[in-house]
Amino acid sequence: MIKTSKKRLFSLLLTTLLFSLAIGHFLSPAGILAIPITLSLMIWMITLTDNGFNILMKSVLSYLFIGLNDIGLKLFAGGIHDSEGTGWIHLMLFIGLVPCFIMLLISAYQNVDSTTKIKALSLLIFISLIFLHLQVFETLGMEI
């Protein structure tokens, strides 16, 4: 595992997030199509590096940056912000969530400091936060 400090991790995550949102704003189709790559890169930095966070914090941070990327693209990506664009964003989000969940699962499995209950709770928290996010922000940014 790559060792990194929390400060460096947050600066890398914010840089990746802002770069993704800038691509989404200026090159909207490319920004939407890059969602799976961006999410995988950010979650890899959170889960598969030795950064000092426990597995529960890693699952919450993973959701946080996935949610920020989704909200940012829905609000600031170029285009006309209709239901078709939201559908594409959700499709790319779901494609990106597959490797993210696998990385979180691997991170939980490799974590020797936590009990099985904590590992299962971290995965359940991640799934619950993603579900709640999709319920709350489903139509965010759509022009009516």
Secondary structure, 3 states (H helix, E strand, C coil): CEECCHHHHHHHHHHHHHHHHHHHHHCHHHHHHCHHHHHHHHHHHHHCEECCCCHHHHHHHHHHHHHHHHHHHHHHCCCCCCHHHHHHHHHHHHHHHHHHHHHHHHHHHHCCCCCHHHHHHHHHHHHHHHHHHHHHCCCCCCCC
